[in-house]
Amino acid sequence: MKANRKLIVETPSDREIVLKRQFDAPRAAVFRALTEPALLRRWMLGPPGWTMTVCEIDLRVGGGFRYAWKNTDGTEMAMRGTYREILAPERIVNTEQFEFGCETQAGEQIGTAVLAEANGVTTLTTTILYPSKEARDGTIACGMEMGVAAGYERLDGVLAA
């Protein structure tokens, strides 16, 4: 089976965004790419021009993460969160909140990543619950879909290496 590399974005409620994408890799490899800083730094960059300047992960329930990025134009943004549930390599639930650089996503969000594997292809489904419809709509308006799609294209390369 070959992966469907099209990013599917849905809004099942006023406060949720669901992102779904397939990868030609076992789910253990995709899980590692979601949780190991050395791998995250290679793909979680959004559109061209961004670099990840901070990638700290304490992968345990109650542990946290902090990511920061800088664009070639000098723009910076950072986010942090806490892990609520980790079931390797199937599921991660965490909070996340931007510290700065993305005011449209104000407030704490809850992200749930579910990885399902069939015939060597892993489907990653990420559901993000926002504190309000305005925060969800702000995320959509700021181009989140384009950034996620660009990151997932890089992730294809990381998984193929």
C-alpha positions as CSV (number, residue, x, y, z in Angstrom):
1,M,0.0,0.0,0.0
2,K,1.2,3.5,-0.8
3,A,0.5,6.4,1.5
4,N,-2.0,9.2,0.6
5,R,0.3,12.2,1.1
6,K,-2.5,14.7,0.9
7,L,-3.1,16.6,4.1
8,I,-6.8,16.5,5.0
9,V,-8.1,19.3,7.2
10,E,-11.5,19.2,8.8
11,T,-13.5,21.3,11.3
12,P,-15.9,18.9,13.0
13,S,-17.0,21.4,15.6
14,D,-16.7,25.2,16.3
15,R,-13.6,24.6,18.5
16,E,-11.8,21.7,16.7
17,I,-9.5,21.1,13.8
18,V,-8.6,17.6,12.6
19,L,-5.5,17.0,10.5
20,K,-5.0,13.7,8.8
21,R,-2.0,12.5,6.7
22,Q,-0.4,9.2,5.8
23,F,3.3,8.3,5.8
24,D,5.2,5.5,4.2
25,A,6.7,4.3,7.4
26,P,5.9,2.1,10.5
27,R,4.1,4.0,13.2
28,A,7.0,3.5,15.6
29,A,9.2,5.5,13.3
30,V,6.5,8.3,13.0
31,F,6.1,8.3,16.8
32,R,9.9,8.8,17.2
33,A,9.8,11.7,14.7
34,L,7.1,13.3,16.8
35,T,8.9,12.9,20.1
36,E,12.7,13.0,19.5
37,P,14.2,16.5,19.4
38,A,16.9,15.6,16.8
39,L,14.2,14.5,14.4
40,L,11.7,17.2,15.2
41,R,14.3,19.9,14.4
42,R,14.6,18.4,10.9
43,W,11.0,18.7,9.9
44,M,8.8,20.8,12.2
45,L,9.6,24.1,10.6
46,G,6.5,25.2,8.7
47,P,7.0,27.1,5.5
48,P,10.5,27.8,4.0
49,G,12.6,30.4,5.9
50,W,12.0,29.1,9.4
51,T,14.5,27.3,11.7
52,M,13.8,25.7,15.0
53,T,15.9,27.4,17.7
54,V,14.6,25.5,20.7
55,C,13.3,22.0,20.9
56,E,13.1,20.6,24.5
57,I,11.1,17.5,25.3
58,D,10.5,15.7,28.6
59,L,8.4,12.8,27.3
60,R,6.5,11.6,30.3
61,V,3.0,12.2,31.6
62,G,3.3,15.5,33.4
63,G,6.5,16.3,31.5
64,G,6.6,19.2,29.0
65,F,7.9,20.5,25.8
66,R,9.0,23.9,24.5
67,Y,9.6,24.8,20.9
68,A,10.8,28.1,19.4
69,W,11.3,29.2,15.8
70,K,12.9,32.1,14.0
71,N,12.3,33.2,10.4
72,T,14.9,34.7,8.1
73,D,12.9,38.0,8.4
74,G,13.5,38.1,12.1
75,T,10.0,37.0,13.2
76,E,10.0,34.6,16.2
77,M,7.4,32.4,17.8
78,A,7.4,29.9,20.7
79,M,5.1,27.4,22.2
80,R,5.0,25.1,25.2
81,G,2.9,22.3,26.6
82,T,2.4,19.5,29.0
83,Y,2.0,15.8,28.2
84,R,-1.3,14.4,29.5
85,E,-1.2,10.9,28.0
86,I,1.5,8.9,26.2
87,L,0.9,5.5,24.8
88,A,3.9,4.7,22.5
89,P,3.6,4.4,19.6
90,E,-0.1,4.9,19.3
91,R,-1.3,8.1,21.0
92,I,-0.1,11.3,22.5
93,V,-2.4,13.8,24.3
94,N,-0.9,17.2,25.3
95,T,-1.8,20.8,26.1
96,E,-0.1,23.5,24.0
97,Q,0.0,27.2,24.2
98,F,1.9,29.9,22.2
99,E,4.1,32.0,24.4
100,F,4.5,34.6,21.7
101,G,4.4,35.1,17.9
102,C,0.9,33.7,17.2
103,E,-1.6,35.9,19.0
104,T,-4.5,34.4,17.0
105,Q,-4.1,31.2,18.8
106,A,-4.5,32.7,22.3
107,G,-5.3,30.3,25.1
108,E,-4.5,26.7,25.8
109,Q,-5.3,24.0,23.3
110,I,-5.5,20.2,23.7
111,G,-3.9,18.2,21.0
112,T,-4.5,14.4,20.5
113,A,-2.3,12.6,18.0
114,V,-3.4,9.0,17.0
115,L,-1.1,6.8,14.9
116,A,-2.6,3.8,13.1
117,E,-0.6,1.5,10.9
118,A,-1.7,-0.8,8.1
119,N,0.6,-2.5,5.6
120,G,3.5,-0.3,6.5
121,V,1.6,2.9,6.1
122,T,0.9,5.1,9.1
123,T,-2.0,7.4,9.3
124,L,-1.5,10.3,11.7
125,T,-4.7,11.9,12.9
126,T,-4.3,15.0,15.1
127,T,-7.3,16.6,16.7
128,I,-6.8,20.1,18.2
129,L,-9.4,21.4,20.6
130,Y,-9.2,25.2,21.0
131,P,-10.5,27.3,23.9
132,S,-12.9,29.2,21.6
133,K,-14.2,29.3,18.0
134,E,-12.2,32.6,17.6
135,A,-9.0,30.8,18.5
136,R,-9.7,28.0,16.1
137,D,-10.7,30.4,13.3
138,G,-7.6,32.5,14.0
139,T,-5.4,29.4,13.5
140,I,-7.0,28.7,10.2
141,A,-6.7,32.3,9.1
142,C,-3.0,32.5,9.9
143,G,-2.1,29.7,7.5
144,M,-1.6,26.7,9.8
145,E,-2.6,24.3,7.0
146,M,0.2,25.5,4.8
147,G,2.8,25.2,7.6
148,V,1.7,21.8,8.6
149,A,1.7,20.5,5.0
150,A,5.2,21.9,4.5
151,G,6.4,20.2,7.7
152,Y,4.8,16.9,6.8
153,E,6.5,17.0,3.4
154,R,9.9,17.3,5.2
155,L,8.8,14.5,7.5
156,D,8.5,12.2,4.5
157,G,12.2,12.8,3.8
158,V,13.2,12.3,7.4
159,L,11.3,8.9,7.5
160,A,12.8,7.8,4.2
161,A,16.4,8.5,5.4
